[in-house]
Amino acid sequence: MDHVVAHPETLYVGTPAYLIATENPDGSANLAPASSYWALGSMLVLGLEAAGQTAENLLARPDITVNFPSGDLWRSVLKLDGTTGRNPVPADKSRYRFEADKFQAAGLTPEDSEMVSVPRVAECQLQFEARVARATPGLGESYYMVEAEVLRVHADPQILKP
Ligand SMILES: Cc1cc2nc3c(=O)[nH]c(=O)nc-3n(C[C@H](O)[C@H](O)[C@H](O)COP(=O)(O)O)c2cc1C
């Protein structure tokens, strides 16, 4: 799949789920499905639980990619359901199992990014490279409101209008 750099008027795509890649302490990539987000201008606001490896990673290393799977990738999204990059698995994620290589577990391919240190998901038609600017603890401190600036958008030309 060839991607081109895109400059869409809005980053809202109406997609209910995204895959967020972050950098683990050992430099490998973590990948997690999520759905809570909104976008305004070049900023994304992501709702991410505090107990996950994703939050831990982006608080320490702010580079992320946010990748939007189309419907045909639903099996890959579900393969990541119930997995965490946290080892050991925290008590409040007891239904989860540790998975060191989420890309492999989901059958997805890491693709080098151009602006950030973490990979994109090659199979996703729409990919954002972004950097976290602020993470604000939510009420009860069970989640973070993560504000991230989108640095580059990659899109499969098939989803772009001429
Ligand atoms: C379809 C779907 C949507 C999800 N949406 C969110 C979300 O918006 N925010 C969040 O923190 N977790 C969400 N999750 C749960 C995370 O994927 C889950 O907590 C996972 O363990 C995080 O992985 P990590 O611990 O490696 O970061 C969602 C899971 C699925 C399957």
The ligand as a Tripos MOL2 file, in Angstrom:
@<TRIPOS>MOLECULE
LIG
   31    33     1     0     0
SMALL
NO_CHARGES

@<TRIPOS>ATOM
      1 C1        -12.4740   -1.5260   20.5310 C.3       1 LIG1
      2 C2        -11.7150   -1.1190   21.7730 C.ar      1 LIG1
      3 C3        -11.7680    0.1920   22.2130 C.ar      1 LIG1
      4 C4        -11.0410    0.5970   23.3500 C.ar      1 LIG1
      5 N1        -11.0750    1.9180   23.7190 N.ar      1 LIG1
      6 C5        -10.2480    2.3530   24.7150 C.ar      1 LIG1
      7 C6        -10.1120    3.7480   25.0090 C.ar      1 LIG1
      8 O1        -10.7350    4.5920   24.3680 O.2       1 LIG1
      9 N2         -9.2440    4.1070   25.9910 N.ar      1 LIG1
     10 C7         -8.4970    3.1950   26.6860 C.ar      1 LIG1
     11 O2         -7.7040    3.5920   27.5460 O.2       1 LIG1
     12 N3         -8.6230    1.8680   26.4380 N.ar      1 LIG1
     13 C8         -9.4670    1.4320   25.4680 C.ar      1 LIG1
     14 N4         -9.5620    0.0920   25.1890 N.ar      1 LIG1
     15 C9         -8.9050   -0.8580   26.0810 C.3       1 LIG1
     16 C10        -7.4070   -0.9780   25.8320 C.3       1 LIG1
     17 O3         -7.1360   -1.4440   24.5340 O.3       1 LIG1
     18 C11        -6.8500   -1.9580   26.8750 C.3       1 LIG1
     19 O4         -6.9130   -1.3670   28.1520 O.3       1 LIG1
     20 C12        -5.4220   -2.4240   26.5980 C.3       1 LIG1
     21 O5         -5.0520   -3.3210   27.6000 O.3       1 LIG1
     22 C13        -4.4030   -1.3170   26.5690 C.3       1 LIG1
     23 O6         -3.1490   -1.8980   26.2760 O.3       1 LIG1
     24 P1         -1.8340   -1.4490   27.0270 P.3       1 LIG1
     25 O7         -1.9920   -1.8350   28.4720 O.co2     1 LIG1
     26 O8         -0.7300   -2.1970   26.3510 O.co2     1 LIG1
     27 O9         -1.7600    0.0300   26.8510 O.co2     1 LIG1
     28 C14       -10.2800   -0.3460   24.0800 C.ar      1 LIG1
     29 C15       -10.2310   -1.6720   23.6370 C.ar      1 LIG1
     30 C16       -10.9330   -2.0610   22.5040 C.ar      1 LIG1
     31 C17       -10.8370   -3.4950   22.0290 C.3       1 LIG1
@<TRIPOS>BOND
     1     1     2 1
     2     2     3 ar
     3     2    30 ar
     4     3     4 ar
     5     4     5 ar
     6     4    28 ar
     7     5     6 ar
     8     6     7 ar
     9     6    13 1
    10     7     8 2
    11     7     9 ar
    12     9    10 ar
    13    10    11 2
    14    10    12 ar
    15    12    13 ar
    16    13    14 ar
    17    14    15 1
    18    14    28 ar
    19    15    16 1
    20    16    17 1
    21    16    18 1
    22    18    19 1
    23    18    20 1
    24    20    21 1
    25    20    22 1
    26    22    23 1
    27    23    24 1
    28    24    25 2
    29    24    26 1
    30    24    27 1
    31    28    29 ar
    32    29    30 ar
    33    30    31 1
@<TRIPOS>SUBSTRUCTURE
     1 LIG1         1 GROUP 0 **** ****
